[in-house]
Amino acid sequence: MAKIEGIDVPFGPPPEEYLFNCSHCNHEYKVDEVIIDAAIGWAKFEGYYHEGFMPKLGCPNCNQETLIYEE
């Protein structure tokens, strides 16, 4: 159990979320860092990972691979 400033947190802090925007339907979507880590792991496996890489993800609104990270 992780302790944060005297408070018991059973599973640690919540995952960080990143804002993605669909270039096709303009849908905004917050994506957990766990999903991004998995996509980066896949990019490393496939050999197209590079420094600063942020994956393009599938949009839940229009079902296309058009979610792009918004800084």
Predicted model as a PDB file, atoms N, CA, C, CB and O in Angstrom, pLDDT in the B-factor column:
MODEL        1                                                                  
ATOM      1  N   MET A   1       0.829  -1.165   0.000  1.00 47.00           N  
ATOM      2  CA  MET A   1       0.000   0.000   0.000  1.00 47.00           C  
ATOM      3  C   MET A   1       0.888   1.247   0.000  1.00 47.00           C  
ATOM      4  CB  MET A   1      -0.951  -0.012   1.206  1.00 47.00           C  
ATOM      5  O   MET A   1       1.768   1.377   0.851  1.00 47.00           O  
ATOM      6  N   ALA A   2       0.669   2.147  -0.928  1.00 53.00           N  
ATOM      7  CA  ALA A   2       1.465   3.372  -1.016  1.00 53.00           C  
ATOM      8  C   ALA A   2       0.967   4.394  -0.003  1.00 53.00           C  
ATOM      9  CB  ALA A   2       1.412   3.960  -2.443  1.00 53.00           C  
ATOM     10  O   ALA A   2      -0.231   4.471   0.272  1.00 53.00           O  
ATOM     11  N   LYS A   3       1.882   5.174   0.546  1.00 53.00           N  
ATOM     12  CA  LYS A   3       1.506   6.232   1.472  1.00 53.00           C  
ATOM     13  C   LYS A   3       1.843   7.574   0.836  1.00 53.00           C  
ATOM     14  CB  LYS A   3       2.225   6.066   2.845  1.00 53.00           C  
ATOM     15  O   LYS A   3       2.973   7.798   0.401  1.00 53.00           O  
ATOM     16  N   ILE A   4       0.869   8.454   0.786  1.00 55.00           N  
ATOM     17  CA  ILE A   4       1.071   9.800   0.268  1.00 55.00           C  
ATOM     18  C   ILE A   4       0.742  10.767   1.384  1.00 55.00           C  
ATOM     19  CB  ILE A   4       0.195  10.074  -1.002  1.00 55.00           C  
ATOM     20  O   ILE A   4      -0.421  10.921   1.758  1.00 55.00           O  
ATOM     21  N   GLU A   5       1.766  11.422   1.920  1.00 63.00           N  
ATOM     22  CA  GLU A   5       1.618  12.395   2.992  1.00 63.00           C  
ATOM     23  C   GLU A   5       0.708  11.890   4.105  1.00 63.00           C  
ATOM     24  CB  GLU A   5       1.079  13.694   2.439  1.00 63.00           C  
ATOM     25  O   GLU A   5      -0.207  12.592   4.535  1.00 63.00           O  
ATOM     26  N   GLY A   6       0.963  10.677   4.567  1.00 62.00           N  
ATOM     27  CA  GLY A   6       0.224  10.138   5.700  1.00 62.00           C  
ATOM     28  C   GLY A   6      -1.108   9.505   5.349  1.00 62.00           C  
ATOM     29  O   GLY A   6      -1.815   9.037   6.242  1.00 62.00           O  
ATOM     30  N   ILE A   7      -1.472   9.477   4.078  1.00 63.00           N  
ATOM     31  CA  ILE A   7      -2.744   8.893   3.657  1.00 63.00           C  
ATOM     32  C   ILE A   7      -2.455   7.563   2.963  1.00 63.00           C  
ATOM     33  CB  ILE A   7      -3.533   9.865   2.708  1.00 63.00           C  
ATOM     34  O   ILE A   7      -1.615   7.492   2.066  1.00 63.00           O  
ATOM     35  N   ASP A   8      -3.155   6.513   3.386  1.00 64.00           N  
ATOM     36  CA  ASP A   8      -2.995   5.213   2.736  1.00 64.00           C  
ATOM     37  C   ASP A   8      -3.776   5.196   1.428  1.00 64.00           C  
ATOM     38  CB  ASP A   8      -3.466   4.067   3.668  1.00 64.00           C  
ATOM     39  O   ASP A   8      -4.984   5.433   1.416  1.00 64.00           O  
ATOM     40  N   VAL A   9      -3.084   4.915   0.331  1.00 64.00           N  
ATOM     41  CA  VAL A   9      -3.705   4.827  -0.986  1.00 64.00           C  
ATOM     42  C   VAL A   9      -3.462   3.407  -1.477  1.00 64.00           C  
ATOM     43  CB  VAL A   9      -3.124   5.908  -1.994  1.00 64.00           C  
ATOM     44  O   VAL A   9      -2.318   3.054  -1.762  1.00 64.00           O  
ATOM     45  N   PRO A  10      -4.507   2.574  -1.586  1.00 73.00           N  
ATOM     46  CA  PRO A  10      -4.304   1.157  -1.889  1.00 73.00           C  
ATOM     47  C   PRO A  10      -3.631   0.865  -3.225  1.00 73.00           C  
ATOM     48  CB  PRO A  10      -5.603   0.470  -1.861  1.00 73.00           C  
ATOM     49  O   PRO A  10      -2.890  -0.114  -3.314  1.00 73.00           O  
ATOM     50  N   PHE A  11      -3.845   1.648  -4.245  1.00 74.00           N  
ATOM     51  CA  PHE A  11      -3.284   1.361  -5.566  1.00 74.00           C  
ATOM     52  C   PHE A  11      -2.416   2.495  -6.092  1.00 74.00           C  
ATOM     53  CB  PHE A  11      -4.395   1.079  -6.547  1.00 74.00           C  
ATOM     54  O   PHE A  11      -2.133   2.541  -7.289  1.00 74.00           O  
ATOM     55  N   GLY A  12      -1.998   3.389  -5.250  1.00 75.00           N  
ATOM     56  CA  GLY A  12      -1.174   4.515  -5.671  1.00 75.00           C  
ATOM     57  C   GLY A  12      -2.022   5.623  -6.266  1.00 75.00           C  
ATOM     58  O   GLY A  12      -3.249   5.527  -6.293  1.00 75.00           O  
ATOM     59  N   PRO A  13      -1.377   6.666  -6.738  1.00 77.00           N  
ATOM     60  CA  PRO A  13      -2.122   7.790  -7.313  1.00 77.00           C  
ATOM     61  C   PRO A  13      -2.787   7.394  -8.634  1.00 77.00           C  
ATOM     62  CB  PRO A  13      -1.187   8.993  -7.533  1.00 77.00           C  
ATOM     63  O   PRO A  13      -2.344   6.451  -9.290  1.00 77.00           O  
ATOM     64  N   PRO A  14      -3.836   8.099  -9.024  1.00 79.00           N  
ATOM     65  CA  PRO A  14      -4.498   7.778 -10.301  1.00 79.00           C  
ATOM     66  C   PRO A  14      -3.559   8.044 -11.471  1.00 79.00           C  
ATOM     67  CB  PRO A  14      -5.799   8.601 -10.467  1.00 79.00           C  
ATOM     68  O   PRO A  14      -2.665   8.884 -11.363  1.00 79.00           O  
ATOM     69  N   PRO A  15      -3.745   7.344 -12.585  1.00 82.00           N  
ATOM     70  CA  PRO A  15      -2.867   7.555 -13.745  1.00 82.00           C  
ATOM     71  C   PRO A  15      -3.053   8.953 -14.329  1.00 82.00           C  
ATOM     72  CB  PRO A  15      -3.141   6.494 -14.827  1.00 82.00           C  
ATOM     73  O   PRO A  15      -4.135   9.536 -14.259  1.00 82.00           O  
ATOM     74  N   GLU A  16      -1.985   9.468 -14.899  1.00 89.00           N  
ATOM     75  CA  GLU A  16      -2.044  10.777 -15.543  1.00 89.00           C  
ATOM     76  C   GLU A  16      -2.818  10.653 -16.849  1.00 89.00           C  
ATOM     77  CB  GLU A  16      -0.616  11.342 -15.798  1.00 89.00           C  
ATOM     78  O   GLU A  16      -2.749   9.623 -17.520  1.00 89.00           O  
ATOM     79  N   GLU A  17      -3.554  11.699 -17.208  1.00 92.00           N  
ATOM     80  CA  GLU A  17      -4.322  11.691 -18.452  1.00 92.00           C  
ATOM     81  C   GLU A  17      -3.771  12.753 -19.396  1.00 92.00           C  
ATOM     82  CB  GLU A  17      -5.831  11.934 -18.174  1.00 92.00           C  
ATOM     83  O   GLU A  17      -3.347  13.826 -18.965  1.00 92.00           O  
ATOM     84  N   TYR A  18      -3.783  12.440 -20.686  1.00 92.00           N  
ATOM     85  CA  TYR A  18      -3.305  13.348 -21.720  1.00 92.00           C  
ATOM     86  C   TYR A  18      -4.445  13.653 -22.679  1.00 92.00           C  
ATOM     87  CB  TYR A  18      -2.093  12.745 -22.477  1.00 92.00           C  
ATOM     88  O   TYR A  18      -5.249  12.778 -23.000  1.00 92.00           O  
ATOM     89  N   LEU A  19      -4.508  14.892 -23.132  1.00 94.00           N  
ATOM     90  CA  LEU A  19      -5.579  15.322 -24.027  1.00 94.00           C  
ATOM     91  C   LEU A  19      -5.211  15.004 -25.475  1.00 94.00           C  
ATOM     92  CB  LEU A  19      -5.857  16.834 -23.859  1.00 94.00           C  
ATOM     93  O   LEU A  19      -4.168  15.428 -25.973  1.00 94.00           O  
ATOM     94  N   PHE A  20      -6.083  14.255 -26.136  1.00 95.00           N  
ATOM     95  CA  PHE A  20      -5.946  13.936 -27.554  1.00 95.00           C  
ATOM     96  C   PHE A  20      -7.131  14.545 -28.289  1.00 95.00           C  
ATOM     97  CB  PHE A  20      -5.868  12.388 -27.791  1.00 95.00           C  
ATOM     98  O   PHE A  20      -8.213  14.687 -27.719  1.00 95.00           O  
ATOM     99  N   ASN A  21      -6.930  14.902 -29.546  1.00 95.00           N  
ATOM    100  CA  ASN A  21      -7.974  15.499 -30.367  1.00 95.00           C  
ATOM    101  C   ASN A  21      -8.035  14.762 -31.701  1.00 95.00           C  
ATOM    102  CB  ASN A  21      -7.717  17.020 -30.583  1.00 95.00           C  
ATOM    103  O   ASN A  21      -7.000  14.494 -32.312  1.00 95.00           O  
ATOM    104  N   CYS A  22      -9.235  14.437 -32.151  1.00 95.00           N  
ATOM    105  CA  CYS A  22      -9.409  13.734 -33.420  1.00 95.00           C  
ATOM    106  C   CYS A  22      -9.316  14.739 -34.567  1.00 95.00           C  
ATOM    107  CB  CYS A  22     -10.770  12.976 -33.456  1.00 95.00           C  
ATOM    108  O   CYS A  22     -10.019  15.749 -34.585  1.00 95.00           O  
ATOM    109  N   SER A  23      -8.444  14.446 -35.514  1.00 93.00           N  
ATOM    110  CA  SER A  23      -8.283  15.333 -36.669  1.00 93.00           C  
ATOM    111  C   SER A  23      -9.412  15.164 -37.682  1.00 93.00           C  
ATOM    112  CB  SER A  23      -6.944  15.074 -37.346  1.00 93.00           C  
ATOM    113  O   SER A  23      -9.553  15.976 -38.596  1.00 93.00           O  
ATOM    114  N   HIS A  24     -10.212  14.118 -37.523  1.00 94.00           N  
ATOM    115  CA  HIS A  24     -11.304  13.862 -38.464  1.00 94.00           C  
ATOM    116  C   HIS A  24     -12.626  14.467 -37.982  1.00 94.00           C  
ATOM    117  CB  HIS A  24     -11.470  12.358 -38.677  1.00 94.00           C  
ATOM    118  O   HIS A  24     -13.275  15.205 -38.723  1.00 94.00           O  
ATOM    119  N   CYS A  25     -13.030  14.157 -36.735  1.00 94.00           N  
ATOM    120  CA  CYS A  25     -14.335  14.621 -36.226  1.00 94.00           C  
ATOM    121  C   CYS A  25     -14.212  15.665 -35.123  1.00 94.00           C  
ATOM    122  CB  CYS A  25     -15.132  13.444 -35.707  1.00 94.00           C  
ATOM    123  O   CYS A  25     -15.225  16.114 -34.586  1.00 94.00           O  
ATOM    124  N   ASN A  26     -12.971  16.064 -34.770  1.00 93.00           N  
ATOM    125  CA  ASN A  26     -12.685  17.088 -33.772  1.00 93.00           C  
ATOM    126  C   ASN A  26     -13.148  16.708 -32.359  1.00 93.00           C  
ATOM    127  CB  ASN A  26     -13.337  18.379 -34.183  1.00 93.00           C  
ATOM    128  O   ASN A  26     -13.423  17.587 -31.542  1.00 93.00           O  
ATOM    129  N   HIS A  27     -13.232  15.427 -32.072  1.00 92.00           N  
ATOM    130  CA  HIS A  27     -13.616  14.929 -30.751  1.00 92.00           C  
ATOM    131  C   HIS A  27     -12.416  14.998 -29.816  1.00 92.00           C  
ATOM    132  CB  HIS A  27     -14.159  13.476 -30.839  1.00 92.00           C  
ATOM    133  O   HIS A  27     -11.335  14.520 -30.159  1.00 92.00           O  
ATOM    134  N   GLU A  28     -12.600  15.598 -28.616  1.00 94.00           N  
ATOM    135  CA  GLU A  28     -11.528  15.636 -27.622  1.00 94.00           C  
ATOM    136  C   GLU A  28     -11.686  14.453 -26.687  1.00 94.00           C  
ATOM    137  CB  GLU A  28     -11.540  16.974 -26.828  1.00 94.00           C  
ATOM    138  O   GLU A  28     -12.803  14.087 -26.320  1.00 94.00           O  
ATOM    139  N   TYR A  29     -10.571  13.857 -26.302  1.00 92.00           N  
ATOM    140  CA  TYR A  29     -10.610  12.644 -25.502  1.00 92.00           C  
ATOM    141  C   TYR A  29      -9.407  12.622 -24.576  1.00 92.00           C  
ATOM    142  CB  TYR A  29     -10.637  11.385 -26.400  1.00 92.00           C  
ATOM    143  O   TYR A  29      -8.283  12.860 -25.019  1.00 92.00           O  
ATOM    144  N   LYS A  30      -9.624  12.338 -23.285  1.00 93.00           N  
ATOM    145  CA  LYS A  30      -8.527  12.206 -22.334  1.00 93.00           C  
ATOM    146  C   LYS A  30      -8.128  10.741 -22.275  1.00 93.00           C  
ATOM    147  CB  LYS A  30      -8.926  12.740 -20.920  1.00 93.00           C  
ATOM    148  O   LYS A  30      -8.969   9.866 -22.064  1.00 93.00           O  
ATOM    149  N   VAL A  31      -6.832  10.478 -22.465  1.00 93.00           N  
ATOM    150  CA  VAL A  31      -6.310   9.121 -22.543  1.00 93.00           C  
ATOM    151  C   VAL A  31      -5.373   8.866 -21.359  1.00 93.00           C  
ATOM    152  CB  VAL A  31      -5.572   8.891 -23.890  1.00 93.00           C  
ATOM    153  O   VAL A  31      -4.477   9.666 -21.091  1.00 93.00           O  
ATOM    154  N   ASP A  32      -5.583   7.746 -20.646  1.00 92.00           N  
ATOM    155  CA  ASP A  32      -4.720   7.373 -19.531  1.00 92.00           C  
ATOM    156  C   ASP A  32      -3.323   7.062 -20.021  1.00 92.00           C  
ATOM    157  CB  ASP A  32      -5.293   6.174 -18.778  1.00 92.00           C  
ATOM    158  O   ASP A  32      -3.132   6.597 -21.145  1.00 92.00           O  
ATOM    159  N   GLU A  33      -2.338   7.328 -19.158  1.00 92.00           N  
ATOM    160  CA  GLU A  33      -0.952   7.064 -19.516  1.00 92.00           C  
ATOM    161  C   GLU A  33      -0.685   5.586 -19.760  1.00 92.00           C  
ATOM    162  CB  GLU A  33      -0.039   7.572 -18.435  1.00 92.00           C  
ATOM    163  O   GLU A  33       0.267   5.245 -20.463  1.00 92.00           O  
ATOM    164  N   VAL A  34      -1.498   4.706 -19.199  1.00 92.00           N  
ATOM    165  CA  VAL A  34      -1.321   3.263 -19.391  1.00 92.00           C  
ATOM    166  C   VAL A  34      -1.537   2.889 -20.863  1.00 92.00           C  
ATOM    167  CB  VAL A  34      -2.300   2.471 -18.484  1.00 92.00           C  
ATOM    168  O   VAL A  34      -0.792   2.078 -21.414  1.00 92.00           O  
ATOM    169  N   ILE A  35      -2.540   3.473 -21.487  1.00 93.00           N  
ATOM    170  CA  ILE A  35      -2.827   3.204 -22.899  1.00 93.00           C  
ATOM    171  C   ILE A  35      -1.698   3.739 -23.773  1.00 93.00           C  
ATOM    172  CB  ILE A  35      -4.177   3.836 -23.315  1.00 93.00           C  
ATOM    173  O   ILE A  35      -1.288   3.093 -24.737  1.00 93.00           O  
ATOM    174  N   ILE A  36      -1.203   4.919 -23.430  1.00 93.00           N  
ATOM    175  CA  ILE A  36      -0.110   5.512 -24.194  1.00 93.00           C  
ATOM    176  C   ILE A  36       1.156   4.670 -24.047  1.00 93.00           C  
ATOM    177  CB  ILE A  36       0.151   6.962 -23.732  1.00 93.00           C  
ATOM    178  O   ILE A  36       1.874   4.446 -25.022  1.00 93.00           O  
ATOM    179  N   ASP A  37       1.428   4.200 -22.821  1.00 93.00           N  
ATOM    180  CA  ASP A  37       2.597   3.343 -22.600  1.00 93.00           C  
ATOM    181  C   ASP A  37       2.520   2.066 -23.433  1.00 93.00           C  
ATOM    182  CB  ASP A  37       2.723   2.989 -21.116  1.00 93.00           C  
ATOM    183  O   ASP A  37       3.528   1.607 -23.971  1.00 93.00           O  
ATOM    184  N   ALA A  38       1.330   1.500 -23.537  1.00 94.00           N  
ATOM    185  CA  ALA A  38       1.154   0.287 -24.342  1.00 94.00           C  
ATOM    186  C   ALA A  38       1.404   0.582 -25.824  1.00 94.00           C  
ATOM    187  CB  ALA A  38      -0.269  -0.293 -24.145  1.00 94.00           C  
ATOM    188  O   ALA A  38       2.045  -0.210 -26.515  1.00 94.00           O  
ATOM    189  N   ALA A  39       0.904   1.711 -26.308  1.00 94.00           N  
ATOM    190  CA  ALA A  39       1.107   2.084 -27.718  1.00 94.00           C  
ATOM    191  C   ALA A  39       2.581   2.373 -27.999  1.00 94.00           C  
ATOM    192  CB  ALA A  39       0.249   3.317 -28.081  1.00 94.00           C  
ATOM    193  O   ALA A  39       3.080   2.044 -29.075  1.00 94.00           O  
ATOM    194  N   ILE A  40       3.282   2.986 -27.040  1.00 93.00           N  
ATOM    195  CA  ILE A  40       4.711   3.250 -27.212  1.00 93.00           C  
ATOM    196  C   ILE A  40       5.481   1.928 -27.210  1.00 93.00           C  
ATOM    197  CB  ILE A  40       5.238   4.195 -26.092  1.00 93.00           C  
ATOM    198  O   ILE A  40       6.414   1.749 -27.991  1.00 93.00           O  
ATOM    199  N   GLY A  41       5.087   1.006 -26.331  1.00 95.00           N  
ATOM    200  CA  GLY A  41       5.712  -0.311 -26.306  1.00 95.00           C  
ATOM    201  C   GLY A  41       5.543  -1.036 -27.634  1.00 95.00           C  
ATOM    202  O   GLY A  41       6.468  -1.695 -28.110  1.00 95.00           O  
ATOM    203  N   TRP A  42       4.368  -0.913 -28.227  1.00 94.00           N  
ATOM    204  CA  TRP A  42       4.118  -1.543 -29.530  1.00 94.00           C  
ATOM    205  C   TRP A  42       4.974  -0.889 -30.622  1.00 94.00           C  
ATOM    206  CB  TRP A  42       2.616  -1.447 -29.898  1.00 94.00           C  
ATOM    207  O   TRP A  42       5.499  -1.570 -31.503  1.00 94.00           O  
ATOM    208  N   ALA A  43       5.106   0.445 -30.550  1.00 93.00           N  
ATOM    209  CA  ALA A  43       5.943   1.157 -31.531  1.00 93.00           C  
ATOM    210  C   ALA A  43       7.403   0.714 -31.419  1.00 93.00           C  
ATOM    211  CB  ALA A  43       5.835   2.689 -31.328  1.00 93.00           C  
ATOM    212  O   ALA A  43       8.085   0.575 -32.434  1.00 93.00           O  
ATOM    213  N   LYS A  44       7.886   0.492 -30.196  1.00 95.00           N  
ATOM    214  CA  LYS A  44       9.256   0.006 -30.009  1.00 95.00           C  
ATOM    215  C   LYS A  44       9.395  -1.397 -30.584  1.00 95.00           C  
ATOM    216  CB  LYS A  44       9.644   0.015 -28.511  1.00 95.00           C  
ATOM    217  O   LYS A  44      10.401  -1.712 -31.220  1.00 95.00           O  
ATOM    218  N   PHE A  45       8.392  -2.240 -30.364  1.00 96.00           N  
ATOM    219  CA  PHE A  45       8.412  -3.603 -30.881  1.00 96.00           C  
ATOM    220  C   PHE A  45       8.430  -3.621 -32.404  1.00 96.00           C  
ATOM    221  CB  PHE A  45       7.210  -4.380 -30.367  1.00 96.00           C  
ATOM    222  O   PHE A  45       9.144  -4.417 -33.014  1.00 96.00           O  
ATOM    223  N   GLU A  46       7.644  -2.742 -33.012  1.00 94.00           N  
ATOM    224  CA  GLU A  46       7.551  -2.668 -34.472  1.00 94.00           C  
ATOM    225  C   GLU A  46       8.727  -1.920 -35.104  1.00 94.00           C  
ATOM    226  CB  GLU A  46       6.253  -1.996 -34.869  1.00 94.00           C  
ATOM    227  O   GLU A  46       8.940  -2.013 -36.312  1.00 94.00           O  
ATOM    228  N   GLY A  47       9.491  -1.178 -34.293  1.00 94.00           N  
ATOM    229  CA  GLY A  47      10.679  -0.503 -34.800  1.00 94.00           C  
ATOM    230  C   GLY A  47      10.473   0.907 -35.312  1.00 94.00           C  
ATOM    231  O   GLY A  47      11.366   1.442 -35.970  1.00 94.00           O  
ATOM    232  N   TYR A  48       9.342   1.533 -35.043  1.00 91.00           N  
ATOM    233  CA  TYR A  48       9.152   2.901 -35.514  1.00 91.00           C  
ATOM    234  C   TYR A  48       9.085   3.924 -34.383  1.00 91.00           C  
ATOM    235  CB  TYR A  48       7.897   2.982 -36.333  1.00 91.00           C  
ATOM    236  O   TYR A  48       8.588   5.034 -34.574  1.00 91.00           O  
ATOM    237  N   TYR A  49       9.582   3.552 -33.217  1.00 92.00           N  
ATOM    238  CA  TYR A  49       9.668   4.495 -32.095  1.00 92.00           C  
ATOM    239  C   TYR A  49      10.869   5.404 -32.273  1.00 92.00           C  
ATOM    240  CB  TYR A  49       9.760   3.745 -30.748  1.00 92.00           C  
ATOM    241  O   TYR A  49      11.919   4.963 -32.739  1.00 92.00           O  
ATOM    242  N   HIS A  50      10.723   6.679 -31.903  1.00 92.00           N  
ATOM    243  CA  HIS A  50      11.829   7.639 -31.899  1.00 92.00           C  
ATOM    244  C   HIS A  50      11.636   8.562 -30.709  1.00 92.00           C  
ATOM    245  CB  HIS A  50      11.899   8.452 -33.243  1.00 92.00           C  
ATOM    246  O   HIS A  50      10.552   8.604 -30.128  1.00 92.00           O  
ATOM    247  N   GLU A  51      12.661   9.295 -30.344  1.00 90.00           N  
ATOM    248  CA  GLU A  51      12.602  10.197 -29.191  1.00 90.00           C  
ATOM    249  C   GLU A  51      11.476  11.223 -29.370  1.00 90.00           C  
ATOM    250  CB  GLU A  51      13.960  10.918 -28.997  1.00 90.00           C  
ATOM    251  O   GLU A  51      11.365  11.849 -30.423  1.00 90.00           O  
ATOM    252  N   GLY A  52      10.650  11.388 -28.346  1.00 88.00           N  
ATOM    253  CA  GLY A  52       9.540  12.337 -28.402  1.00 88.00           C  
ATOM    254  C   GLY A  52       8.294  11.795 -29.086  1.00 88.00           C  
ATOM    255  O   GLY A  52       7.345  12.544 -29.318  1.00 88.00           O  
ATOM    256  N   PHE A  53       8.282  10.512 -29.412  1.00 90.00           N  
ATOM    257  CA  PHE A  53       7.167   9.881 -30.118  1.00 90.00           C  
ATOM    258  C   PHE A  53       5.897   9.863 -29.256  1.00 90.00           C  
ATOM    259  CB  PHE A  53       7.544   8.450 -30.529  1.00 90.00           C  
ATOM    260  O   PHE A  53       5.939   9.453 -28.096  1.00 90.00           O  
ATOM    261  N   MET A  54       4.790  10.301 -29.815  1.00 90.00           N  
ATOM    262  CA  MET A  54       3.472  10.142 -29.198  1.00 90.00           C  
ATOM    263  C   MET A  54       2.606   9.432 -30.229  1.00 90.00           C  
ATOM    264  CB  MET A  54       2.841  11.540 -28.754  1.00 90.00           C  
ATOM    265  O   MET A  54       2.489   9.892 -31.365  1.00 90.00           O  
ATOM    266  N   PRO A  55       2.003   8.325 -29.844  1.00 91.00           N  
ATOM    267  CA  PRO A  55       1.261   7.523 -30.816  1.00 91.00           C  
ATOM    268  C   PRO A  55      -0.026   8.191 -31.284  1.00 91.00           C  
ATOM    269  CB  PRO A  55       0.939   6.179 -30.226  1.00 91.00           C  
ATOM    270  O   PRO A  55      -0.608   9.020 -30.585  1.00 91.00           O  
ATOM    271  N   LYS A  56      -0.452   7.810 -32.476  1.00 91.00           N  
ATOM    272  CA  LYS A  56      -1.758   8.187 -33.007  1.00 91.00           C  
ATOM    273  C   LYS A  56      -2.696   7.070 -32.576  1.00 91.00           C  
ATOM    274  CB  LYS A  56      -1.740   8.386 -34.599  1.00 91.00           C  
ATOM    275  O   LYS A  56      -2.398   5.897 -32.796  1.00 91.00           O  
ATOM    276  N   LEU A  57      -3.828   7.416 -31.963  1.00 92.00           N  
ATOM    277  CA  LEU A  57      -4.732   6.415 -31.409  1.00 92.00           C  
ATOM    278  C   LEU A  57      -6.064   6.396 -32.152  1.00 92.00           C  
ATOM    279  CB  LEU A  57      -4.965   6.677 -29.924  1.00 92.00           C  
ATOM    280  O   LEU A  57      -6.370   7.301 -32.929  1.00 92.00           O  
ATOM    281  N   GLY A  58      -6.841   5.358 -31.903  1.00 91.00           N  
ATOM    282  CA  GLY A  58      -8.165   5.231 -32.501  1.00 91.00           C  
ATOM    283  C   GLY A  58      -9.182   6.097 -31.789  1.00 91.00           C  
ATOM    284  O   GLY A  58      -9.232   6.115 -30.560  1.00 91.00           O  
ATOM    285  N   CYS A  59      -9.985   6.808 -32.541  1.00 93.00           N  
ATOM    286  CA  CYS A  59     -11.031   7.684 -31.990  1.00 93.00           C  
ATOM    287  C   CYS A  59     -12.273   6.852 -31.641  1.00 93.00           C  
ATOM    288  CB  CYS A  59     -11.398   8.818 -33.006  1.00 93.00           C  
ATOM    289  O   CYS A  59     -12.770   6.106 -32.485  1.00 93.00           O  
ATOM    290  N   PRO A  60     -12.778   6.975 -30.408  1.00 90.00           N  
ATOM    291  CA  PRO A  60     -13.984   6.235 -30.033  1.00 90.00           C  
ATOM    292  C   PRO A  60     -15.250   6.821 -30.662  1.00 90.00           C  
ATOM    293  CB  PRO A  60     -14.127   6.217 -28.523  1.00 90.00           C  
ATOM    294  O   PRO A  60     -16.303   6.184 -30.634  1.00 90.00           O  
ATOM    295  N   ASN A  61     -15.161   8.014 -31.223  1.00 91.00           N  
ATOM    296  CA  ASN A  61     -16.326   8.672 -31.802  1.00 91.00           C  
ATOM    297  C   ASN A  61     -16.533   8.293 -33.270  1.00 91.00           C  
ATOM    298  CB  ASN A  61     -16.186  10.177 -31.674  1.00 91.00           C  
ATOM    299  O   ASN A  61     -17.651   7.978 -33.677  1.00 91.00           O  
ATOM    300  N   CYS A  62     -15.455   8.324 -34.071  1.00 92.00           N  
ATOM    301  CA  CYS A  62     -15.585   8.047 -35.507  1.00 92.00           C  
ATOM    302  C   CYS A  62     -14.895   6.741 -35.932  1.00 92.00           C  
ATOM    303  CB  CYS A  62     -15.009   9.204 -36.304  1.00 92.00           C  
ATOM    304  O   CYS A  62     -14.935   6.375 -37.106  1.00 92.00           O  
ATOM    305  N   ASN A  63     -14.269   6.047 -34.987  1.00 92.00           N  
ATOM    306  CA  ASN A  63     -13.622   4.750 -35.229  1.00 92.00           C  
ATOM    307  C   ASN A  63     -12.522   4.793 -36.293  1.00 92.00           C  
ATOM    308  CB  ASN A  63     -14.660   3.743 -35.639  1.00 92.00           C  
ATOM    309  O   ASN A  63     -12.387   3.862 -37.086  1.00 92.00           O  
ATOM    310  N   GLN A  64     -11.744   5.864 -36.308  1.00 91.00           N  
ATOM    311  CA  GLN A  64     -10.601   5.967 -37.208  1.00 91.00           C  
ATOM    312  C   GLN A  64      -9.342   6.212 -36.384  1.00 91.00           C  
ATOM    313  CB  GLN A  64     -10.810   7.102 -38.253  1.00 91.00           C  
ATOM    314  O   GLN A  64      -9.435   6.696 -35.256  1.00 91.00           O  
ATOM    315  N   GLU A  65      -8.186   5.893 -36.913  1.00 91.00           N  
ATOM    316  CA  GLU A  65      -6.909   6.097 -36.223  1.00 91.00           C  
ATOM    317  C   GLU A  65      -6.483   7.552 -36.395  1.00 91.00           C  
ATOM    318  CB  GLU A  65      -5.809   5.128 -36.771  1.00 91.00           C  
ATOM    319  O   GLU A  65      -5.504   7.836 -37.085  1.00 91.00           O  
ATOM    320  N   THR A  66      -7.219   8.477 -35.764  1.00 92.00           N  
ATOM    321  CA  THR A  66      -6.983   9.894 -35.996  1.00 92.00           C  
ATOM    322  C   THR A  66      -6.851  10.724 -34.708  1.00 92.00           C  
ATOM    323  CB  THR A  66      -8.095  10.445 -36.830  1.00 92.00           C  
ATOM    324  O   THR A  66      -6.860  11.953 -34.781  1.00 92.00           O  
ATOM    325  N   LEU A  67      -6.730  10.093 -33.544  1.00 91.00           N  
ATOM    326  CA  LEU A  67      -6.521  10.847 -32.307  1.00 91.00           C  
ATOM    327  C   LEU A  67      -5.072  11.255 -32.219  1.00 91.00           C  
ATOM    328  CB  LEU A  67      -6.930  10.022 -31.064  1.00 91.00           C  
ATOM    329  O   LEU A  67      -4.181  10.407 -32.249  1.00 91.00           O  
ATOM    330  N   ILE A  68      -4.826  12.557 -32.111  1.00 93.00           N  
ATOM    331  CA  ILE A  68      -3.484  13.109 -32.063  1.00 93.00           C  
ATOM    332  C   ILE A  68      -3.317  13.871 -30.757  1.00 93.00           C  
ATOM    333  CB  ILE A  68      -3.211  14.027 -33.285  1.00 93.00           C  
ATOM    334  O   ILE A  68      -4.224  14.577 -30.318  1.00 93.00           O  
ATOM    335  N   TYR A  69      -2.148  13.722 -30.141  1.00 92.00           N  
ATOM    336  CA  TYR A  69      -1.848  14.385 -28.861  1.00 92.00           C  
ATOM    337  C   TYR A  69      -1.839  15.887 -29.015  1.00 92.00           C  
ATOM    338  CB  TYR A  69      -0.501  13.917 -28.310  1.00 92.00           C  
ATOM    339  O   TYR A  69      -1.212  16.423 -29.928  1.00 92.00           O  
ATOM    340  N   GLU A  70      -2.541  16.573 -28.115  1.00 88.00           N  
ATOM    341  CA  GLU A  70      -2.570  18.030 -28.065  1.00 88.00           C  
ATOM    342  C   GLU A  70      -1.704  18.481 -26.896  1.00 88.00           C  
ATOM    343  CB  GLU A  70      -4.035  18.569 -27.925  1.00 88.00           C  
ATOM    344  O   GLU A  70      -1.971  18.102 -25.756  1.00 88.00           O  
ATOM    345  N   GLU A  71      -0.681  19.275 -27.151  1.00 78.00           N  
ATOM    346  CA  GLU A  71       0.211  19.720 -26.080  1.00 78.00           C  
ATOM    347  C   GLU A  71      -0.399  20.797 -25.255  1.00 78.00           C  
ATOM    348  CB  GLU A  71       1.506  20.201 -26.636  1.00 78.00           C  
ATOM    349  O   GLU A  71       0.226  21.280 -24.311  1.00 78.00           O  
TER     350      GLU A  71                                                      
ENDMDL                                                                          
END                                                                             
